[in-house]
């Protein structure tokens, strides 16, 4: 059996092991090992809508399945399947993958998702001025850049031209050509701090200086507009090149536009004249785009100005040449639900994801009370301000000093120094951001401890992991005791088939022709042709001419029990009936009688193997019930039935 399918089926019967077992009500014991009511109830309520209802008989069936499950897990552990290297390797891989879902701040994640979607609905055009400052610049250089931008901002507010100030002072290499104007952009187009400043600052207003990885900026939005959704167009392009002047290109596009006005199809002109090799192959059709989605503002404005599907623009000039476009479709912007997964993936790859990580780390630091004393902060600030990290040493006394403790473990000054010396080179060169590195160290210790103890820290994680842990065991156990045996035991399979051959009797069947139409007279014609012995292919070509399909034909084989024709004794080839369904009728014509027969083992091996597997499993379960002593608390079961029925 495929392992993925097995785990889907397993969710129909999953057991979770909960804490505090000695205080819980015992439902049953297996070899004196207790099984608790809350285990059973959790499974029952999770699956009753999918499988059984709370009827007492069905409750007993479900309890039996639950006991079978517990027996199988006990048997798997008796056989040592939970010690196999392949089992431990697969479980470890899944465990590491699963843990990643429990190391983020879901509240912050939801906030960032909603913020990203709100910004996705708008685009911004903005100007900026930058003074470059590296992440690890000295405090005096950082302060100087900030103060310079404060002065530049004041001069602009007092009437100086933004463009002139940008040309003279901005350290953006593109300022000479754009004078600080960055054009239109949307969410995820800029680093997160810049995007935030641009979206939050009102049009025409000037932000306070803010920092990004590139330095300090001031930004002035000069326009904001709602994104109008998507447009799909087809394009007819005439280029300007060495063989065709601008005047000649314009004359050519004008002639083509005149032909469009005379009724020549857009698609035929694209095929004959368009010089866009990519879109010419698909009748000029371009991929859907939003405003800001192409490199041509005039193309976008012209496309969105077309109101009706099929509308054609007048010729206009772009960087590519002269174009005429036809509106194919307009679509609204995606809903939050439609784009949520895409936004989440972009956030994970974006620098804003750091806020999710930092928020989660802060909560863990508070949870485990990993706070630093001012004495320890001052110690390392002083130490790092005078000595390069690579040359730092601590006295024996300082090495043993405690920064904080977590669980039963004490974290020392030496632990932090070791962390600094084994961290990436950028961190080791930085001697001015000790608070940031102390936070990074606290975060690492907190996260490592949290992940090491995640099964006891997070009940949801414990439930999912235990489900997978037991699922792996069951898969290996079933493969060993049932599935492989049924596949390889050819003698046992044949003996089972012969002992149960009555189960593989195939009832009488009929090969029928079904002819359906809204026109009963046409069906009468079909019936007459069938009575004359005309072949089905000839009948099809007779009643369905050209592109006009009056009758839909189908040939199927159905068992006698599904035919619902009339008494079986009278059925023969050529018998027929007409079924009416409102304005649609179906002629059913018996084409061939197929007598009852025994299904051959080789032809239906898969079906027999499935039955044989069930047989083997039932026999094996009986042996497990003999191996292990099961004791059910009948009073508890009675009370539980009553509770679940209400």
Residue pairs with C-beta under 8 A, 6 or more apart in sequence:
1 475
1 478
1 479
1 483
3 475
6 471
6 474
6 475
6 478
7 468
7 471
7 475
10 467
10 470
10 471
10 474
11 47
11 467
12 47
12 50
12 51
13 43
13 47
13 65
13 66
13 69
14 43
14 46
14 467
14 470
14 471
15 39
15 43
15 66
15 69
15 70
15 73
15 466
15 467
15 470
16 39
16 42
16 43
16 462
16 463
16 466
16 467
17 39
17 462
17 466
18 24
18 36
18 38
18 39
18 459
19 456
21 34
21 36
24 36
24 37
24 38
25 36
25 37
25 38
25 636
26 34
26 35
26 36
26 37
26 633
26 636
27 35
27 36
27 37
27 39
27 40
27 632
27 633
27 636
27 637
27 640
28 34
28 35
28 67
28 630
28 631
28 632
28 633
29 35
29 629
29 630
29 631
30 67
30 70
30 71
30 74
30 628
30 629
30 630
31 74
31 628
31 629
32 629
33 74
35 70
37 636
37 640
40 63
40 66
40 640
41 640
41 644
43 66
44 62
44 644
48 54
51 62
52 58
52 59
52 61
52 62
54 644
54 645
55 645
56 641
56 645
59 641
59 644
59 645
63 637
67 630
68 621
69 474
71 621
71 624
71 625
71 628
71 630
72 473
72 474
72 477
72 478
72 624
73 470
73 473
73 474
74 628
75 477
75 624
75 627
76 82
76 473
76 474
76 476
76 477
77 473
79 477
79 480
81 87
81 473
81 476
81 477
81 480
82 473
84 476
87 472
87 473
87 476
90 472
91 468
91 469
91 472
94 465
94 468
95 465
98 461
98 464
98 465
98 468
99 451
99 454
99 461
102 454
102 458
102 460
102 461
103 357
103 360
103 447
103 450
103 451
104 356
104 357
104 360
105 356
105 359
105 360
105 363
107 359
108 355
108 356
108 359
108 360
109 344
109 347
109 356
112 347
112 352
112 355
112 356
113 340
113 343
113 344
113 347
114 336
116 187
116 188
116 343
116 346
116 347
117 336
117 339
117 340
117 343
119 186
119 187
119 195
119 199
120 186
120 187
120 227
120 333
120 339
120 343
121 226
121 227
121 333
122 186
122 199
122 224
122 225
122 226
122 227
123 184
123 185
123 186
123 224
123 225
123 227
123 291
123 292
124 184
124 185
124 186
124 198
124 199
124 221
124 223
124 224
125 181
125 182
125 183
125 184
125 185
125 221
125 222
125 223
125 224
126 181
126 182
126 185
126 198
126 219
126 220
126 221
126 222
127 162
127 163
127 166
127 179
127 180
127 181
127 182
127 219
127 220
127 222
128 166
128 170
128 172
128 180
128 182
128 194
128 217
128 218
128 219
128 220
129 149
129 152
129 162
129 165
129 166
129 169
129 170
129 172
129 180
129 217
129 218
130 170
130 171
130 172
130 214
130 215
130 216
130 217
131 145
131 148
131 149
131 169
131 170
131 171
131 215
131 216
132 145
132 171
132 214
132 215
133 141
133 142
133 145
133 211
133 215
133 216
134 215
135 213
135 426
135 430
136 426
136 429
136 430
136 432
136 433
137 145
138 432
139 432
145 215
145 216
146 209
146 216
148 169
149 209
149 216
149 217
149 218
150 208
150 209
152 165
152 169
152 218
153 206
153 208
153 209
153 218
155 165
156 162
156 165
156 206
156 220
157 206
162 180
162 220
163 179
163 180
166 172
166 175
166 179
166 180
167 175
167 176
167 179
167 180
170 180
171 215
172 180
181 222
184 223
184 291
184 292
184 297
185 195
185 198
185 292
186 227
186 290
186 292
187 195
187 199
188 195
188 346
188 350
189 195
190 198
191 212
191 213
191 214
191 351
192 350
192 351
192 352
193 210
193 211
193 212
194 210
194 212
194 217
194 219
197 207
197 210
197 217
197 219
198 219
198 221
201 207
201 219
201 220
201 221
202 221
203 221
203 222
203 223
203 224
204 220
204 221
204 222
205 220
205 221
206 218
206 219
206 220
207 217
207 218
207 219
207 220
208 218
209 216
209 217
209 218
210 216
210 217
210 218
210 219
211 217
213 351
225 291
227 290
227 291
227 292
227 333
228 290
228 291
228 304
228 333
229 290
229 330
229 331
229 332
229 333
230 288
230 289
230 290
230 330
230 331
230 332
230 333
231 288
231 289
231 290
231 300
231 303
231 304
231 306
231 327
231 329
231 330
231 331
232 285
232 286
232 287
232 288
232 327
232 328
232 329
232 330
232 331
233 285
233 286
233 303
233 306
233 325
233 326
233 327
233 328
234 266
234 267
234 270
234 279
234 283
234 284
234 285
234 286
234 325
234 326
234 328
235 270
235 274
235 276
235 279
235 284
235 286
235 323
235 324
235 325
235 326
236 253
236 256
236 266
236 269
236 270
236 273
236 274
236 284
236 323
236 324
236 325
236 326
237 274
237 275
237 276
237 279
237 320
237 321
237 322
237 323
238 244
238 249
238 252
238 253
238 256
238 273
238 274
238 275
238 321
238 322
238 323
239 249
239 275
239 320
239 321
240 246
240 249
240 321
240 322
244 252
249 321
249 322
250 315
250 317
250 322
252 273
252 322
253 315
253 322
253 323
253 324
254 315
256 269
256 273
256 324
257 314
257 315
257 324
259 269
260 266
260 269
260 312
260 324
266 283
266 284
266 312
266 324
266 326
267 283
267 284
270 279
270 280
270 283
270 284
271 280
271 283
274 280
274 284
275 321
276 284
276 320
279 285
279 286
284 326
285 328
288 329
288 331
289 300
289 303
290 333
291 300
291 304
292 300
293 300
294 300
295 319
296 318
296 319
296 320
298 316
298 317
298 318
299 316
299 318
299 323
299 325
302 313
302 316
302 325
303 313
303 325
303 327
305 313
306 312
306 313
306 325
306 327
307 327
308 327
309 327
309 328
309 329
309 330
310 326
310 327
311 326
311 327
312 324
312 325
312 326
312 327
313 323
313 324
313 325
313 326
314 324
315 322
315 323
315 324
316 322
316 323
316 324
317 323
347 353
347 356
357 443
358 443
360 447
361 439
361 442
361 443
361 446
361 447
364 370
364 443
364 446
364 447
364 450
365 371
365 442
365 443
365 446
367 446
368 406
368 407
368 446
368 449
369 404
370 404
370 406
370 442
370 445
370 446
371 404
372 403
372 404
372 438
372 442
376 401
376 403
376 413
377 434
377 435
377 438
379 398
379 413
380 413
380 416
380 434
380 438
381 434
381 435
383 392
384 392
384 431
384 432
384 434
385 431
385 432
388 431
389 420
389 421
389 427
389 428
389 429
389 430
389 431
390 421
390 428
392 417
392 420
392 421
394 413
394 414
394 417
398 413
398 414
399 412
399 413
399 414
399 417
400 412
400 413
400 414
401 412
401 413
402 410
402 411
402 412
402 413
403 411
403 412
403 413
403 415
403 416
404 411
404 442
405 411
406 445
406 446
406 449
407 449
407 453
409 449
411 445
416 438
416 441
419 441
419 444
420 427
420 428
420 437
420 441
421 428
423 437
423 440
427 437
427 440
430 437
450 457
454 461
454 462
455 461
455 462
455 465
456 462
478 617
481 616
481 617
481 620
482 613
482 616
482 617
482 620
483 613
485 492
485 616
486 493
486 609
486 612
486 613
486 616
487 609
492 612
493 601
493 608
493 609
493 612
494 601
496 608
496 611
496 612
496 615
497 504
497 601
497 608
497 612
500 611
501 598
503 611
504 598
504 599
504 604
504 607
504 608
505 596
505 597
505 598
505 599
506 559
506 596
506 597
506 598
506 599
507 559
507 560
507 561
507 596
508 559
508 560
508 568
508 593
508 594
508 595
508 596
509 557
509 558
509 559
509 560
509 594
510 557
510 558
510 560
510 563
510 571
510 590
510 591
510 592
510 593
510 594
511 555
511 556
511 557
511 590
511 591
511 592
511 593
511 594
512 555
512 556
512 557
512 558
512 563
512 588
512 589
512 590
512 591
513 530
513 536
513 553
513 554
513 555
513 587
513 588
513 589
513 591
514 553
514 554
514 555
514 556
514 586
514 587
514 588
514 589
515 523
515 526
515 551
515 552
515 553
515 586
515 587
515 589
516 551
516 552
516 554
516 584
516 585
516 586
516 587
517 523
517 526
517 550
517 551
517 552
517 584
517 585
518 583
518 584
518 585
519 550
519 551
520 578
520 585
522 543
522 550
522 551
523 551
523 578
523 585
523 587
525 542
525 543
526 539
526 543
526 551
526 587
527 576
527 587
527 589
529 538
529 539
529 542
530 539
530 574
530 576
530 589
531 574
534 542
536 553
536 555
539 553
540 551
540 553
543 550
543 551
544 550
544 551
555 591
557 594
560 568
563 571
565 571
565 575
565 577
565 588
565 590
566 577
571 590
571 593
572 590
572 593
573 590
573 591
573 592
573 593
574 589
574 590
575 589
575 590
576 587
576 588
576 589
576 590
577 587
577 588
578 585
578 586
578 587
578 588
579 585
579 586
579 587
579 588
599 607
601 608
